[in-house]
Amino acid sequence: MKAYDGMYIDGAWRPAAGPDVIEVVNPADEQVIATVPAGTVEDVDAAVRAARAALPAWRATPPAERAARLAALRDVLQARREEIAETVTAELGSPLKLSQTVHAGVPVAVAGSYAELAATYAFEERIGNSTVLSEPVGVVGAITPWNYPLHQIVAKAAPALAAGCTVVVKPAEDTPLVARLFAEAVHKAGIPAGVFNLVTGLGPVAGQALAEHPGVDLVSFTGSTAVGRRIGAIAAGAVKKVALELGGKSANVILPGADLARAVNVGVANVMSNSGQTCSAWTRMLVHRDQYDEAVGLAAAAAAKYGDRIGPLVNAGQRDRVRGYIEKGVAEGARLVAGGLDTPHEKGYHVSPTVLADVTPDMTVAQEEIFGPVLCVLRYEDEEDALRIANGTVYGLAGAVWAGDEAQAVAFARRLETGQVDINGGRFNPLAPFGGYKQSGVGRELGVHGLTEYLQTKSLQF
């Protein structure tokens, strides 16, 4: 076990204001692998003050120079990909291959995309007799989750830095170690002191202090809808901007004529990836009544192949929460066709890949975010019924549509109330905007849309 010291504030690792620490547990074997300081209100205040002091010089830095620093950051992250992957596996429990490709790989691509955008984005334009300026919002308070711990930091910090903002990050308490690696990468990339700051700590203490701080101009949060509501209320009191990426209950709609086997197999893989701990996972599979029984059989067989190949959930509370949803689903009438409460593991916070059939739209498991390796399969009568079911939750983050005819799938996707839809297995695009409708959030991440979240507009008439 390693005891880490200090917070990264104003370009250096500085002693924490208080003596308390957070234990970091490996969810695969339940062993404490490290401790980090539990940040206080005083630590957050010091970080925000450093960010405010650094803001004038950073916002005045030419975009080309900001782009160069982000390119250097990308290169440092690339050079440390193996160490990043191993760290994520240790603190999140993600299988190493997934950590190498997704948890370590995607942040490199995202950082690189913002290096390019910082160099090419038109930060001013002429409209009639006005010059319209896109200027940085100011100091950004970023509160990030544990499920994609490095990606979510980069998805907030990189566009903020590209825009000319300064940043204070409060990472999730379950996964603070990769956040420390990111701070080290920022330092090595030559990003000036105070432009990026890191405070580890608990959400109700350090997270709330960051959201409430009068020196923070924008709060960017990824996590549960309940906490997002609280942060939105805090920000509204100070009339500060928020960017909220919240929960999801995404529908995977398989229309008649689609390649059923491929749609089901890809759909199951989507839900099981990262042990189901993905806000955009397609956790509701909607199948026409004539193909329903075949689809359930395919889904059960596909889930069984994962067996013990997926990693554990992040902590005991999350494991127990997911198991509780499985129990509730069965109690409300769902049929367990794969997985369930049994697990082959004696240690670790594991939940078996699970498929629930005969799920109806009004069941709890069809309405609430489970955030584990649990797929619900629902039947529909026709396209209008499928659309009603797909849109029939408070969420609208992502989704998928499969059809034999691409135009049919696109037409259906246009009617979905959700921020992102994959058509016939369309691949992930790190430049496409990501974010939700309804209670899945406010604002967008990634690409140029992610950059504009951190900009405000001024017009000069002459």
N, C-alpha and C positions, 0 to 999 in steps of 0.2 A: 504494500500500500504506500502511495506517495501523498504527502501533505503539501498542497500547493499554497503559496503565499500571494497576497496582494491582488490589487485590481489594476487593470491597464488604464491609467488616467494621465492625460497630458503627455503622452509619449513615453511613459515609464511605468514599471510595476511598482505600485505604492502600497504600503501597509494598509490593511483594512481598518476601519474606524473601530470595529468591535471584535470581540474574541470568538464569536460563534462561527461554526463551520457547518458545511453541508456534506454528508457522506454520499459518495457516488458508488452505486451498487451495480455490479455486472448482473444483468437479469438472467443470464444463462445458468449461473451457478449460485446466485444470491450472496456473493462475497463482496465486501467493501473493497474497492480498488483504489480509491483516492478520497481526499477531502479538499474542498475549496472554501474560501471565505464566504460567509453569509453576509452579504452587503446590507448596509443600514441606510437610513435616510441621509446621513452625513456623507456616505460614499457616493450616493446618487447626486447629491448637491455638488460635490467636488467635481464629478464627471461632467455635469451639465455646465458648471462654470468654466471648465476647461474648454468644452465645446463652444460656448459663447465667445470666449476670448479668441479662439482660433477661427471663428466664422468670417470676420472681415477679410482676412488675408486669403483664406481658401476660396471664398466666393469671387474674389478679384483675380484669382489664378486663371490664366487663359485656359479655355477648354482643352486645347491641345496638350497642355502640361498635365491637366487632370487625367486626360486619356492616357498619357504616358505612365502615370503612377498606377492607374488601373491595369494597364498592360503588364507592368512589373508585378503587381499583385497576382494577376493570373498566372504568371510564370512561376512565382513562388509556390502557389497552390498546386500547380502541375508537378513541380519538383518534389513536393511532399505528399503526393497522392497516396502512396503506400502507408505512410505514417497516419494520414488522415483516416484511411479505410480501417486500419487496425484499431484506431481510437474509437471510431464510431461502433465497430463491432463490440468492443469491450464495454462501452457505456450504454449502448442501445440494444445490443443483442442481435443486430442484423447479421445474417450470414455474410462471410467475408466477400464472396463474389458480388453480392448486391452492394456492399459497402464500396468495393473497388469501382464498380461501373456507375452506380447511381449516386451514392452519398459523397464520393470523392470526385467523380467525373463530371456530373452536371454543374456543380459550382464553378469549375474551371471554364466551362462553356458560357455560363451566365456572366461571370466576371469579364471574359473576353468580349462578349456582346456589348457590354457597357463601355469598355475601352473604345470600341468602334463608334458607338453612339455619341460618346462625349466628343469625339473628333469630328463627327459629321452632322450632328443635330443643328438646326437653324435656331439659335438662341435669340435671334431678332429677325423681324421681317417688316417689310413696308406694306401697309394697307391704306390706300388712298393717301391722305395727308398725314398719316400716323406711322410712327415707328413703334412696333409692338415688341416688347421685351419679355422674354421668359427668364425669370430670376429665381434663385433658390428660395425655398420656403423659409429656411433657417436651420434651427437645431432640431434634429429628428430623434425622438425616443423610440427605439425599436425593441419590442418584446417578442421573443421568438420561441417556437415550440420545440418539443423533443423528437418528433417523429422523423423530420428531415433536418437535423440540427445545423449542419453547415449550409445546406442549400438555402434555408430560410434566412440565415444571416446575410448571405451573399445577395439574395433576392431583394433585400431591403437596403443593405449598406452600399452595394455597388451603384444602383441608380441614384441614391442620395448623394454619394460622393461625386458621381458624374455631373449631377445638377449643380454642385457647388455648396451643398449642405454639409454640416458637420453632424456627427452621429454619436449617440450613446446606446449601446446594446445591453439589454438584460436577457441573457439566454435562459432556457428552461433549466430548472434545478436538477433534473435527471441527467442532462447531457451537457455539462459545462466544459468538459475537457477539450472537445473539438473547437469550442468557442475561444478557448485560450490559444489554441494553435492558430486560429485565424488572426487573433491580435498579434501574435508573433510574426505572421506573414505580412500584416499591415506595416509593422515596424520595419521589417526587412525590405519591403517595397519602397521605402522612403516617403511614405505619406506623412506629412508634417504632424508634429506633436499637437494633440488636442482635437485633431480632425476626426479621429476615431477613438472611442473610449469604451471600455468593457467593465461592467459591474455584475458579478455573480451574486445571486441571492434568491430569496423566496418571493413568489408573486405578490402575496398580500403585503409584503414590506417593501422590497426594492422595486417591484413592478408597479405597485400603486404609487410609490413616491415619484417614479419616473413619469407616469401618466399625469400626475397632479402638478408637477413642477412648473412654475410660471415661466421658467426659462426655456421650456420645450415648446416649439411651434407646431409640430406635427407628431402624432403618435401613430406608429405603424404596429399593428398587432396581428399575429396569427395564432389561433387557438379556438377554444369552445365559443359557441354563440352566447352562452350565459356570461362569460367573462367579457366578451366583446361588447355586450350591452352595457356592462358596468363601465368599461373604458370609454364608450361613446358618451355616456352620461357625464363622466368626469370631464371629458374634453368639451362637451357642449357648455358646461358651466363657465369655461374660460374662452369660449368661442375659438377653439383651436381645431385645426384640421385633423381628420383621422383617416387611416387606411386600414380596413378590417377584412382579413381573410379568415372566414369562420367555418362552420360545420357543413356537412353535406350528406345527402341521402340519394346518391345519383342512380339514375335508371339506365339499364342496358336493355334497349328495346330491340327485340329480334322480330322483324316482320316476315310474313310468309314469303317464301322464295329466296330467303337468305341462305347462305351456307351454314346450316344449323350447327354442325359439329364444330366448325371453326369459331363461330360466334360464341358458343358455349365454352369451349376450351380457353379462348382468349379472355372471356368474361371471368371465368374462375381464376385464371392466372392474375388478372387485374386485382381481384379481391384479396388473393392470398399474398401478393407482393407486400413486402415490409410488414408481414404478419397482420395484414389488414389495417395497419395504422396509417391510413392515407385518407385525407379528408375528401379527395375526389374519387375514391374507389367506387366502382359500379356495383353497389351492394344490393340493388334490386334488379333481378333479371326478369324481364317481362316477355312472356312467350304466348303465342296464339294457342287457343284451347286445343286445336287439332294436332299440335306438335308438343303439347305440354308434357305428356308422360315420357316421350322420347328425350326431351330436353332435361328433365329431372334425372333420368338415368345417366345421361352423358355428364351432367354436372356432378352427380355423386361419384361416378368413376374418376372424373378428373380431380376432384378434391382428394379422393383416397390416394392418388399417386403422390400427393405432396407429403402425406404421412408426417414424419418428423423432420422434413427438410426445411420447414420454415422456422424462423427464430422465435424466441419467447416474446411476450409482451414486455413493455418497458418496466413495469413494477407490479407488485402484488395487488395494489388497488385496481389497476387497469385489468389485470387478469380476472379478478373477482367480479368486476363490473361486466365484463364480456360474458363470463359464465352465467351471471345473473340474467342477462338478456336471452341467452339460450334457454334457460329454464322458463323464463316468462313466455317466450315464443311457443314452446311446447304446451305450456299451461293454457295458452289462449287458442290452441288448436292447430298449430303448425306441426308438420310431420318431419321428424328428424331422419334424414336419409344418408347423412355422412357426418362423421365427427361426433361432437357432443362434449360431455364433461370429462370423459376419460382421456388420459394422456400417457404416452409411453415414457415420459420423463419423470424421474424421481426428484430432480432439482430444477429450479428455474421456473419462470412465470409463464408456462406454456399453456396454450389452448389449441386443441386439435382443429385442423381445417374442417369447417362445419357447413353443411347445406341444409336449409330448412325449406321444405316444400309445402304446398297448400297454404301459403301465406296469403292473407287477404289485405287489401289496402288499409283497413282500419286497425290492424294489429300494431302493437307497440313496436315490434321489430321492423315493421314496414314504414314507420313514421319517425323513429328516433335514431340518431347516429350511434352505432354500436362500437365502432373503431377497433375492430378485431377481425379475425379470419372467419367471418360468418356471412354467407350468401343467402339471401331470401329469393325464392323463385315464385313469381306470381303469374296467374293466367289472365288473358284478356280475350274479349269477344271479337273486336274489330279495331281498326286504327283509331277511331274516335275514343273507344274505351281505353286503348293503350295510352293515348295522349292524356286523357283524364287522370289515369293512374300515375303516369310519369310526372305530371305537374301537380299532383295532389299532396305535396308536403310543403312545409314552411321553408325548405331549402331549395337551392338552385345553383349548385356549384359546377357540376360537370355531368357527363352522360355519354351514351353511345347509341348509335342506330346502325342496324344491319339490314340490308335488303339486297335482293338479286339485281335490282335496278338502282344505280347510284342516284339518279335524279329523284326517285321515290324517297330514298333515304335522306337526301338533302332537303326535300320539301317537308318531310316530317321533322327533321332537326330544326328547321326554321321556326317551327311552332312550339318547340320546347322552351320552357322558362328557366334557362340555365346559361351559365357564362361560357361554357366550353363543351363542344360535342365532337366525338370522334366518329367518323363515318367509315364503316367497314374496316375497322382496325387502323385508322389513320394514325401515323406515328407522332410522338411527342415533338413539339416545336418550341424550343426555348425562346423564340422571338415572338411567339403569339401571346396576346394578353391572357392572363389567368386571374379569375376572380368570379364572384357570384352574384346572382339575383337574390331577391328576397332576403331571408335571414342568413344567407351564406356570405354576406359581407358588403362592404362599400369600397369601391376602388379596384384597381387592377395592378398586378405584378407582371414582370418580364417584358422585354422588348421596349419599344418606344412608349407604349401606354404606361409601363411601369416607371419610366423616366418622368413622364409628365405629372405623376402623382406628387413629385417633389419640387415642382415648379409653380410659381405664381406669375400672374400676368400684369404688366404695366404698359400703358400706351402713352406715347409722346406725340402731341399734335403740332406740326409745323410745316 
